[in-house]
Amino acid sequence: MPQARGNEILFSTYDDNVTMKQILSTHSPDDRQFHVQPLFRIIEDVMHRTNAPLLGTILSTTLQATQAQLDEKALRSCFSDIIILLAHTIKKTSSEITCKCSGGWDAQATTMSLLNMLSVYPWEVKVVIALAAFVMIHEEFCLVAKLDDVNPLAKSVAHLKQLPGIMEQAESWKPKFESLGNLIEAVLDLTNCIMDFKSLPSQYINPDTPEMVIASAHIPIAVYWTVRSIVASASMVINLTSSSHEYIASTTETWEFSSLANKVNSMHSHLKEELSLCRQHIAIVPTGSARMQQERGDRILFSMSDDNVMMDQILSTHSPDGREYHVQPLFLIIEDAMHRADAPLLGTTLSTTLEGTTAQLDEKFLHNGFPDILKLLALTIKKISCEITCKCSGGGDAQATTVSLFKTLSIYPWDVKVVVALAALVMIHDEFCLVAQLCHTNPLAKSAAHLKQLPDTTEPAESLIPKFESLDKLIKAVLDLTKCIVEFKSLISQYINPDVPEMVSAIAHIPIAVYWTIRSIVACAFIVINLIGLSHEYLALITEAWELYSLARKLNNMHGYLNKQLSFCHQHIATKKHDEAYRTFVRLLETPHFNNTKFLKTLIYPKDDQLPLCEGSTRRRVSIETLRSKIVLLLITEDDMPQEELVLFDLMYRESKQSQFTESHYEVVWLPIMDRSVPWNEEKQKLLEKTQSVMPWLFLYHPSMLDPLAIRYIKDKWHFTNKSIVVVVDQQGKVVNLNALHMMWIWANMAYPFTSLKEEQLWKEESWRYELVVDSIQPMNFDWIIERKHICLYGGDDIDWIRRFTATAYAVARAANIQLEMLYVGKSNPTKKIETIIKLIQAENLSHVLSHLTLIWYFWSRIESMWHSKVQHGKSVEKDEIMKEIMMMLYFDGSDQGWAVIFEGQKDMAKAKGEMFLKSLYEFDEWRHDSEEKGFLPALNGFFKKLYTPHHCHRFTVPGATGSVEDKVVCAECGRPMEKSTMYTCCTD
């Protein structure tokens, strides 16, 4: 608030309220809209090009940073109808300034006179007109000064204007000219800022926004002082070229220019600050409310293209008769025709522009397959072509012509209207191109070219290139938007309803898109028709390059929006099609079969074009028939199967082949699931081949052969994420176990035939014992068990604790007169640290170890598999003793300290975390007597109970996760995929 008040004071000090009322009383705009940006760019460029010996040099230096020079091509293409529209007013304003400022003048009166003259124009137009009038005065002087030494006519004019005498005294007036240059730079900056406010997109900022309110209040006084500064600058230049130096010195002092420049710069600084705030406001709006605001913004973009009255007029002409048309083939012919056009000037550019929009149709299609739609619409196309030619020849109103075409096409759907109009344009355009192509080699074409004045058209072609380039861009925009409209019509109705939001939005916008497309077609036709029958001067007068660029930009904006909606519709249809195909796929898989080959073929590779499987032992390609009447284990992993799993699965598979009981009854097939969002590269191919090279079982030849529907089924129905699973399919093609990998890790081939029933039966026969926990991982297990030794499993990654624990345990065992064997099993997900500890234990002969990280991984994978297996069968800690012991092992592994479990026989066991276990061993003398009477383990457990406290903090982590979290996260350090896990915790204080 204080800042705003301060800015008001800053402005009010420049003029009193009476002057402000006078300024506002002159403002009576007639509501016409003017786009003066191109004109201002030309003004800036002209001021930059100025190079008069004295004044011009200063100005040119001052203005170097304000605008990059426009090249000749850009000047021709940007010089818009606005100069034609305002030319008379600019000339009149220039004359008024010259008249008022010659020989004597009153700054206030002259400024007010100009504002009165410009009353019907908006504020930004007033200031640009005044600036253009000054440029006319200033550049006349600079041109004479520039050519004085080389052009006799300029020299004579210079003498009449007393320029040589002025140049002799130029050095003494340098400060005045420098201050004038500074003032002109300030005027240009403030004018540019005023126009920037006008160009702010109204769909993102309202006039009642605080920044806009402040700016709108200050722009009138800013315009006043800008015009007043222009008058002062013009007075300097006018009197410099017609009066004595003494008169100049008396009328305009250096301090006055400096004062005006300071005033204008202050206003520019304030308005620029408000402009920056407005742009910040605009930048925030589109990202603030996601799709709803974006939709609203797109609707505004369309509504700005024309007012409601015009749209009502277009809609009133639309009365389709209900017939259906398939215009896609006709549009393809239109695209091909435009691509083939190769006229020396226009056609060459068009052909280059349209390369890539469509592949050229072959002759067979154009002749043998010429679609019936063209025959059906031929008469209408001819009629529209004639109407366009008639209305555009020698003159015509674009809006009236467009509306007339809509009336002629009233009975056709929107897509047909635009394709018919485009076909009519092609007839006109390609007739011109054909004559232009053949006029140098064909006498008839040459005569036609003379009748159409084509030689006169092509000789000065260079001067019309900007117009033709803009025409090419417009034709391409027309083709793109038409194609988009036609594609909406061709969407498959069985997969998308008209009430889908994207369709609703598109249907609402297609009429206005068709209107502007046909209006652009009229503009293009107008250029071509008048090109072959009228002079260049008339063509330049009636249709400027900026108008074609404006239409192209408008069409491109509409195409961008409709294409986005079309993309949404295609996604919707693709999803519907995929869902339909997936339902069919599921039905085929889940229908009962007599054998397993149909099920496996549907899942793995339903086509007959190649053999999908590769035999590991022989490396030859084989068919699904190889699996007939066998139990099939589908080993499903990511495309980079973990090495540990590969090694252990290989041992298990080879062992099965040595068994007479299982050899002929089951087979393994590896199905790698590739991530289709990541490009397949040579590195991935080498890794795949390396993995396949060590597999003795069957595998899919390449991951890309697995259909996306199959991958979806595997993920949805079999719950595959990124952890390996083994799905068991029996001889009839029935899935009998969704994941047998857990039971295979626990019991290996004893789990055959790997069904859920077999898994449940095995658990009923089990108890928590050393053989279950370690199995055959440690070769000396069976000797220890036969000799009825006490066996201690321990883990952790604290080498100091390990040294103390092993030394104390062996000492206590000797004191208790028991045989003790100790086995270090590390931690799950073993790292280099565990590998180092293993080497230290071996080097110091502390105990036995699982000597390889793969064996440690396997030990803990079996414990995790026991947990998963129990959970699959609905077991819990409360009702299952084995489940309780599994949980304790996982608690131990999840803790930050060591742990130990001692087994004896089938049932006796003692377990505790590291510090409690070590404390109990240290205090062996306290329970030595119990050990002798009750036995070592019962006595140890009894002492554990004495040390037990309710406080505990257990946690364990198992692979796999639930909830809406990222499916795949890679390690920030090495880039490998991270394993997603679920952590369970229980902590008491």
ZAMARMI-280046 format. One record per residue (C-alpha): x, y, z. Coordinates in steps of 0.1 Angstrom, whole numbers, padded with zeros to 4 digits, always signed. Layout:
XYZ...
This chain:
+0000+0000+0000+0027+0026+0009+0046+0016-0023+0015+0022-0044+0009+0056-0027+0045+0065-0033+0041+0057-0070+0010+0078-0073+0028+0108-0058+0057+0102-0082+0033+0104-0111+0011+0133-0098+0041+0156-0094+0046+0156-0132+0013+0173-0139-0015+0187-0119-0051+0173-0118-0063+0199-0143-0039+0187-0170-0049+0151-0162-0085+0159-0167-0076+0176-0200-0058+0145-0212-0086+0122-0203-0112+0145-0219-0094+0140-0253-0097+0102-0250-0127+0088-0269-0116+0055-0286-0139+0040-0312-0133+0004-0299-0113-0007-0330-0085-0031-0322-0050-0023-0335-0019-0046-0335+0009-0020-0336+0038-0042-0325+0051-0047-0361+0050-0009-0367+0069-0003-0335+0096-0029-0344+0101-0010-0377+0104+0023-0359+0130+0008-0336+0149-0006-0366+0148+0026-0385+0162+0045-0355+0189+0019-0352+0198+0022-0389+0201+0060-0386+0237+0071-0393+0237+0109-0397+0272+0124-0392+0263+0140-0359+0228+0134-0345+0223+0101-0362+0256+0087-0349+0246+0095-0314+0212+0081-0318+0225+0049-0335+0250+0044-0306+0224+0050-0280+0199+0026-0295+0222-0003-0303+0209-0024-0273+0172-0016-0278+0166-0038-0308+0185-0061-0330+0185-0049-0366+0158-0064-0387+0171-0078-0420+0155-0069-0453+0136-0102-0454+0121-0096-0419+0112-0060-0427+0092-0071-0457+0074-0100-0439+0067-0080-0407+0055-0048-0424+0019-0052-0418-0015-0038-0428-0012-0016-0397+0010+0009-0416-0016+0010-0444-0043+0015-0419-0025+0043-0400-0005+0059-0429-0028+0088-0434-0030+0096-0396+0008+0094-0393+0013+0118-0422-0012+0142-0408+0004+0140-0373+0038+0146-0389+0025+0177-0407+0009+0190-0375+0042+0186-0355+0062+0203-0383+0037+0232-0385+0034+0238-0348+0072+0234-0341+0085+0256-0370+0098+0290-0358+0081+0289-0324+0060+0266-0303+0042+0259-0270+0049+0224-0258+0017+0220-0237-0005+0233-0265+0011+0213-0292+0009+0181-0271-0028+0186-0264-0035+0194-0300-0020+0161-0310-0039+0142-0283-0071+0158-0296-0063+0147-0331-0056+0111-0319-0087+0109-0297-0103+0079-0314-0072+0057-0308-0062+0036-0278-0034+0049-0256-0007+0026-0271-0017+0035-0307-0015+0073-0299+0021+0071-0288+0032+0048-0316+0016+0072-0342+0033+0102-0327+0066+0083-0326+0062+0072-0363+0055+0109-0372+0087+0119-0355+0107+0092-0373+0095+0106-0406+0108+0141-0397+0141+0128-0381+0149+0103-0409+0145+0129-0436+0172+0150-0420+0195+0120-0414+0191+0108-0450+0202+0142-0464+0231+0143-0440+0241+0108-0449+0242+0114-0487+0255+0150-0486+0290+0140-0499+0279+0114-0526+0246+0126-0540+0242+0160-0559+0205+0162-0550+0211+0156-0514+0239+0182-0514+0216+0208-0528+0189+0200-0502+0216+0202-0475+0226+0237-0486+0189+0248-0486+0186+0235-0450+0219+0252-0440+0233+0218-0430+0270+0225-0439+0270+0255-0416+0254+0234-0389+0280+0207-0393+0309+0232-0389+0296+0241-0354+0286+0205-0346+0311+0199-0318+0299+0228-0298+0263+0214-0298+0273+0178-0289+0260+0179-0253+0226+0190-0266+0225+0161-0291+0236+0136-0265+0208+0146-0242+0184+0144-0272+0196+0109-0279+0190+0099-0243+0155+0113-0245+0147+0094-0276+0160+0061-0260+0138+0068-0230+0108+0074-0252+0113+0041-0271+0117+0022-0238+0085+0036-0223+0065+0031-0255+0076-0005-0256+0065-0010-0220+0031+0005-0227+0026-0018-0257+0037-0048-0235+0008-0041-0212-0016-0043-0242-0002-0076-0253-0007-0094-0219-0029-0125-0224-0063-0115-0210-0072-0152-0203-0047-0152-0175-0050-0117-0160-0081-0095-0153-0082-0057-0155-0091-0057-0118-0058-0073-0108-0040-0048-0085-0010-0045-0108-0032-0039-0138-0053-0013-0119-0022+0007-0110-0008+0005-0145-0041+0014-0162-0043+0045-0140-0008+0056-0149-0007+0048-0186-0026+0080-0197-0001+0104-0180+0028+0083-0193+0014+0086-0228+0011+0124-0223+0047+0128-0213+0059+0105-0240+0041+0126-0267+0054+0158-0251+0089+0144-0253+0084+0135-0289+0073+0171-0296+0104+0184-0279+0126+0161-0299+0109+0170-0332+0112+0207-0324+0150+0203-0321+0153+0185-0354+0129+0208-0373+0146+0240-0361+0181+0225-0366+0174+0222-0404+0158+0256-0409+0170+0282-0384+0201+0296-0368+0221+0280-0340+0213+0309-0318+0176+0303-0321+0181+0267-0311+0200+0277-0281+0173+0300-0270+0144+0276-0275+0156+0243-0262+0181+0240-0234+0201+0208-0226+0186+0207-0191+0151+0205-0205+0159+0173-0225+0176+0158-0195+0146+0167-0173+0122+0151-0198+0144+0120-0201+0145+0116-0162+0108+0120-0161+0102+0094-0188+0127+0070-0173+0111+0072-0139+0077+0064-0154+0093+0035-0174+0109+0021-0143+0076+0021-0124+0055+0007-0152+0082-0020-0159+0079-0031-0122+0041-0034-0125+0046-0053-0158+0070-0077-0141+0044-0083-0114+0017-0089-0140+0039-0115-0158+0046-0133-0125+0008-0135-0120+0004-0149-0155+0032-0174-0151+0015-0188-0119-0020-0192-0133-0016-0220-0159+0002-0243-0134-0020-0235-0105-0050-0257-0111-0039-0286-0134-0063-0298-0161-0095-0278-0153-0077-0244-0157-0059-0257-0188-0092-0266-0203-0106-0232-0195-0075-0215-0210-0079-0235-0242-0116-0225-0244-0106-0189-0240-0079-0194-0267-0107-0206-0291-0132-0180-0281-0108-0152-0288-0106-0164-0324-0140-0149-0332-0169-0134-0313-0201-0152-0305-0221-0134-0332-0199-0148-0359-0200-0183-0344-0238-0182-0341-0239-0172-0378-0217-0202-0387-0238-0226-0366-0270-0214-0382-0257-0226-0416-0251-0262-0403-0279-0285-0412-0265-0319-0420-0288-0344-0438-0276-0374-0418-0255-0391-0445-0222-0406-0434-0190-0399-0454-0156-0415-0451-0133-0387-0463-0100-0402-0451-0091-0415-0486-0099-0382-0502-0077-0363-0476-0048-0387-0484-0051-0378-0521-0052-0341-0512-0020-0345-0491-0004-0364-0520-0013-0337-0545+0001-0310-0523+0033-0330-0519+0037-0335-0556+0033-0298-0564+0066-0285-0576+0060-0250-0592+0092-0230-0597+0084-0206-0568+0053-0214-0548+0052-0251-0554+0088-0257-0546+0084-0241-0513+0052-0260-0506+0067-0293-0516+0096-0288-0493+0073-0277-0465+0050-0306-0468+0077-0333-0470+0070-0358-0443+0034-0349-0438+0024-0380-0458+0041-0407-0478+0035-0403-0515+0006-0425-0527+0017-0450-0553+0002-0449-0588-0017-0480-0582-0036-0464-0554-0042-0432-0573-0056-0450-0603-0070-0484-0595-0080-0476-0559-0094-0441-0565-0120-0440-0538-0157-0436-0544-0159-0406-0520-0143-0384-0546-0169-0394-0572-0196-0387-0546-0183-0352-0538-0168-0343-0572-0197-0319-0582-0196-0302-0548-0158-0297-0549-0161-0282-0584-0189-0259-0573-0169-0247-0542-0138-0243-0564-0158-0221-0588-0173-0201-0560-0139-0194-0544-0124-0184-0578-0154-0161-0585-0154-0144-0551-0116-0141-0548-0109-0128-0583-0099-0091-0581-0113-0085-0547-0136-0100-0521-0143-0100-0484-0128-0130-0465-0156-0132-0439-0184-0129-0465-0168-0155-0487-0163-0179-0458-0199-0176-0447-0211-0181-0483-0190-0214-0485-0206-0226-0452-0241-0220-0467-0232-0240-0498-0218-0268-0476-0247-0267-0450-0258-0303-0455-0224-0318-0448-0208-0328-0415-0180-0306-0402-0151-0329-0414-0166-0331-0449-0170-0293-0452-0133-0287-0445-0121-0315-0468-0143-0303-0496-0130-0268-0492-0094-0281-0491-0100-0302-0522-0113-0270-0540-0081-0252-0530-0060-0280-0543-0077-0278-0577-0069-0241-0579-0034-0244-0565-0023-0274-0585-0036-0259-0618-0012-0230-0612+0016-0254-0603+0011-0276-0633+0013-0247-0657+0044-0234-0639+0060-0268-0641+0054-0273-0679+0056-0237-0692+0092-0241-0703+0088-0274-0721+0052-0276-0732+0039-0251-0759+0003-0253-0746+0015-0247-0710+0036-0218-0723+0006-0202-0739-0015-0207-0708+0013-0191-0688+0013-0160-0710-0024-0157-0708-0022-0160-0670+0007-0135-0669+0029-0161-0653+0062-0148-0667+0055-0115-0651+0048-0133-0619+0080-0153-0618+0105-0127-0629+0104-0106-0596+0099-0137-0575+0125-0127-0549+0104-0098-0537+0075-0121-0529+0094-0149-0512+0083-0138-0476+0047-0138-0487+0050-0173-0502+0068-0186-0472+0040-0174-0449+0015-0190-0474+0034-0223-0472+0032-0222-0434-0005-0215-0436-0012-0243-0460+0007-0267-0438-0013-0255-0407-0045-0261-0427-0034-0296-0436-0024-0304-0400-0057-0291-0385-0078-0308-0412-0061-0341-0406-0068-0338-0369-0105-0330-0376-0108-0360-0400-0091-0383-0374-0117-0374-0348-0144-0385-0372-0126-0418-0378-0123-0428-0341-0138-0462-0334-0172-0455-0318-0174-0489-0301-0144-0479-0279-0152-0443-0272-0185-0425-0264-0193-0389-0273-0197-0382-0236-0160-0389-0229-0146-0355-0216-0120-0353-0243-0146-0359-0270-0170-0334-0255-0143-0308-0255-0132-0316-0291-0168-0316-0304-0174-0282-0289-0142-0268-0305-0144-0284-0340-0169-0259-0355-0147-0229-0348-0117-0249-0360-0135-0257-0392-0145-0220-0396-0109-0207-0393-0096-0235-0415-0120-0226-0443-0112-0189-0438-0075-0197-0442-0083-0217-0473-0100-0187-0487-0069-0165-0479-0046-0191-0496-0068-0193-0527-0069-0155-0528-0031-0154-0531-0029-0180-0558-0058-0167-0579-0046-0131-0579-0010-0143-0584-0019-0156-0618-0040-0127-0629-0030-0095-0612+0001-0074-0606+0024-0078-0576+0016-0043-0564-0021-0052-0560-0013-0086-0544+0010-0069-0519-0017-0043-0511-0045-0068-0505-0029-0095-0485+0002-0090-0463+0025-0116-0450+0016-0108-0413-0020-0117-0420-0010-0152-0433+0013-0157-0403-0015-0146-0380-0039-0172-0395-0012-0199-0394-0005-0192-0358-0042-0193-0350-0046-0226-0367-0015-0240-0351-0028-0231-0317-0061-0249-0325-0043-0279-0339-0021-0281-0307-0052-0282-0285-0073-0306-0307-0043-0328-0312-0039-0331-0275-0075-0341-0271-0071-0365-0300-0041-0381-0282-0062-0385-0251-0089-0402-0272-0064-0425-0288-0051-0434-0253-0087-0441-0242-0093-0463-0272-0060-0481-0268-0069-0488-0231-0104-0501-0241-0089-0523-0268-0062-0536-0244-0088-0543-0217-0110-0562-0242-0081-0582-0255-0070-0589-0219-0104-0602-0209-0103-0626-0240-0068-0636-0230-0078-0644-0194-0108-0664-0206-0086-0685-0229-0061-0692-0201-0087-0700-0174-0108-0723-0196-0103-0759-0186-0079-0778-0210-0073-0814-0218-0035-0809-0219-0011-0781-0210+0001-0771-0245-0028-0749-0254-0024-0730-0221+0013-0726-0224+0011-0716-0261-0015-0689-0253+0007-0676-0224+0042-0679-0239+0039-0673-0277+0006-0679-0295+0020-0674-0331+0033-0701-0354+0059-0680-0372+0089-0692-0351+0099-0716-0324+0096-0697-0291+0118-0718-0268+0154-0727-0267+0167-0759-0252+0195-0751-0226+0216-0782-0231+0217-0782-0269+0209-0746-0277+0184-0756-0304+0150-0739-0309+0120-0760-0299+0082-0757-0298+0058-0757-0270+0049-0793-0279+0081-0803-0260+0063-0796-0228+0032-0818-0235+0021-0839-0206+0048-0826-0182+0046-0807-0150+0060-0773-0160+0078-0749-0137+0076-0714-0151+0106-0696-0137+0096-0659-0139+0122-0632-0132+0133-0599-0144+0155-0600-0175+0186-0600-0153+0180-0630-0130+0200-0628-0097+0232-0648-0099+0227-0664-0065+0193-0677-0076+0207-0689-0109+0234-0709-0092+0212-0726-0066+0184-0733-0091+0209-0749-0114+0221-0773-0087+0185-0782-0078+0176-0788-0115+0206-0810-0122+0199-0830-0091+0163-0836-0103+0176-0849-0136+0197-0875-0117+0166-0887-0099+0146-0915-0117+0115-0904-0099+0113-0868-0112+0134-0868-0144+0106-0874-0169+0079-0856-0151+0088-0819-0148+0105-0793-0169+0116-0757-0162+0110-0728-0186+0126-0694-0179+0103-0664-0188+0123-0632-0184+0100-0601-0180+0116-0571-0197+0108-0535-0189+0094-0522-0222+0097-0486-0211+0135-0490-0212+0151-0493-0246+0167-0527-0253+0204-0522-0261+0235-0542-0268+0245-0544-0231+0212-0559-0222+0215-0584-0250+0249-0595-0239+0237-0599-0203+0207-0620-0216+0230-0643-0236+0254-0647-0207+0225-0657-0184+0211-0681-0210+0245-0697-0216+0246-0712-0181+0210-0725-0181+0205-0762-0186+0167-0758-0188+0143-0744-0215+0140-0706-0218+0122-0681-0240+0144-0672-0269+0139-0634-0263+0120-0614-0237+0103-0594-0264+0084-0625-0276+0063-0624-0244+0031-0605-0252+0022-0574-0231-0011-0592-0223+0008-0621-0208+0030-0598-0188-0001-0580-0174-0016-0614-0165+0015-0625-0148+0016-0593-0127-0022-0591-0120-0030-0628-0114+0003-0642-0103+0014-0612-0084+0048-0609-0099+0066-0577-0090+0104-0578-0092+0111-0609-0071+0115-0642-0089+0085-0667-0087+0080-0702-0099+0044-0709-0112+0036-0746-0114+0014-0758-0143+0003-0795-0143-0002-0818-0172-0037-0805-0179-0027-0769-0180-0040-0760-0146-0020-0737-0123-0014-0757-0091+0009-0733-0073+0013-0696-0078+0048-0696-0063+0066-0728-0056+0100-0711-0052+0096-0709-0014+0090-0746-0010+0118-0753-0034+0143-0733-0014+0131-0751+0018+0128-0787+0006+0144-0787-0029+0132-0816-0050+0115-0833-0020+0088-0808-0027+0078-0825-0060+0052-0822-0076+0054-0786-0061+0017-0782-0054+0002-0762-0026-0012-0794-0012+0023-0809-0011+0036-0778+0006+0009-0781+0033+0016-0818+0038+0054-0811+0042+0047-0785+0069+0026-0810+0089+0055-0833+0090+0080-0806+0101+0092-0793+0135+0116-0765+0143+0149-0783+0143+0185-0778+0132+0180-0799+0101+0152-0777+0089+0171-0745+0096+0204-0755+0079+0195-0785+0057+0224-0795+0035+0240-0761+0033+0268-0772+0058+0284-0805+0047+0293-0816+0083+0257-0812+0096+0249-0849+0096+0281-0859+0114+0274-0834+0141+0238-0846+0145+0248-0883+0146+0273-0875+0173+0247-0856+0192+0268-0825+0195+0255-0792+0206+0254-0770+0175+0254-0732+0178+0244-0710+0150+0253-0673+0154+0253-0642+0133+0259-0604+0132+0285-0581+0119+0304-0570+0151+0338-0588+0149+0346-0578+0185+0315-0594+0199+0322-0625+0177+0356-0629+0192+0344-0626+0228+0314-0648+0222+0332-0677+0205+0360-0677+0230+0336-0677+0259+0312-0702+0244+0340-0728+0239+0353-0722+0274+0319-0727+0289+0314-0758+0268+0346-0773+0282+0335-0764+0317+0301-0779+0311+0316-0810+0296+0296-0808+0263+0307-0811+0227+0300-0777+0209+0303-0769+0172+0297-0733+0161+0287-0721+0127+0287-0684+0116+0258-0676+0093+0263-0638+0089+0233-0615+0080+0208-0615+0052+0218-0595+0020+0255-0601+0028+0280-0574+0019+0317-0571+0016+0318-0565+0054+0304-0600+0060+0330-0614+0036+0358-0597+0056+0344-0612+0088+0343-0647+0073+0380-0644+0064+0389-0632+0099+0370-0660+0116+0387-0685+0093+0422-0669+0098+0418-0668+0136+0401-0702+0137+0372-0689+0158+0345-0713+0144+0331-0729+0113+0316-0706+0087+0293-0706+0057+0323-0700+0035+0307-0682+0006+0283-0652+0004+0260-0672-0018+0256-0698+0009+0248-0671+0035+0223-0656+0010+0207-0690+0006+0205-0696+0044+0186-0664+0050+0165-0668+0018+0153-0701+0031+0143-0685+0064+0124-0658+0045+0108-0684+0023+0096-0703+0054+0079-0671+0065+0063-0665+0031+0052-0702+0028+0036-0700+0063+0019-0667+0054+0005-0682+0022-0011-0710+0042-0026-0685+0067-0004-0694+0097+0004-0669+0124+0026-0666+0155-0003-0672+0179-0012-0706+0165+0020-0719+0149+0052-0727+0169+0074-0729+0137+0061-0695+0126+0071-0681+0160+0107-0694+0157+0109-0681+0121+0099-0647+0134+0126-0648+0161+0153-0656+0135+0141-0626+0115+0141-0604+0146+0177-0615+0153+0188-0607+0118+0171-0573+0119+0188-0563+0152+0220-0542+0155+0238-0567+0176+0249-0603+0174+0227-0633+0183+0230-0671+0188+0209-0703+0188+0221-0736+0203+0204-0768+0192+0206-0803+0207+0187-0832+0192+0152-0827+0178+0136-0804+0204+0160-0788+0228+0171-0753+0219+0182-0720+0235+0183-0686+0218+0190-0650+0227+0205-0618+0214+0242-0612+0217+0247-0593+0249+0222-0614+0269+0238-0646+0256+0273-0634+0264+0263-0622+0299+0248-0657+0306+0280-0674+0295+0301-0650+0316+0279-0660+0347+0280-0697+0340+0290-0704+0376+0256-0692+0387+0237-0719+0367+0264-0746+0366+0246-0767+0392+0213-0765+0371+0233-0775+0340+0246-0806+0357+0211-0816+0370+0187-0805+0342+0210-0804+0312+0229-0776+0296+0202-0761+0274+0174-0763+0300+0197-0746+0325+0207-0719+0300+0170-0712+0292+0163-0709+0329+0190-0683+0333+0177-0664+0303+0143-0661+0320+0160-0645+0351+0176-0619+0328+0145-0613+0307+0129-0578+0309+0097-0567+0292+0115-0540+0272+0123-0551+0237+0126-0536+0202+0121-0561+0174+0121-0554+0137+0124-0575+0106+0122-0568+0069+0109-0591+0042+0111-0586+0004+0080-0574-0014+0057-0545-0005+0021-0533-0005+0007-0499-0010+0010-0472-0037+0047-0467-0038+0072-0466-0067+0075-0500-0083+0111-0495-0093+0137-0473-0076+0174-0474-0085+0203-0470-0062+0217-0434-0063+0253-0448-0061+0255-0477-0084+0223-0474-0105+0211-0509-0098+0174-0515-0090+0167-0514-0053+0148-0542-0036+0114-0531-0023+0107-0545+0012+0082-0544+0040+0095-0537+0075+0077-0549+0107+0086-0533+0140+0076-0538+0177+0093-0515+0203+0084-0510+0240+0097-0483+0263
